């Protein structure tokens, strides 16, 4: 069986809703219902994983918004490392040049 490409949250949710509708309306045989149920549980796990990842990102960003800096490791772990044009330090801690 070929490996399926990773679906976005929205795509997985839409596919899950379609499966539920097919099963509820009796559009599939018992054997097919079981296969679709298995696919549905896989999609649920995928959606939960996406939501957990998003929640972790929000927590890191919320902490950074409260004056706590997110460490480079935390951002890299979440796949959100700052870009090259992002400031490396907290702008409020920059020293002003003496004139």
ABEGO torsion letter per residue (X at the ends): XBBBBBBBAAAAAAAAAAAAAAAAAGABBAAAAAAAAAAAAAAAAAAAAAAAAAAAAAAAAAAAAAGBBBBAAAAAAAGABBBAABBABBAAABBBBBX
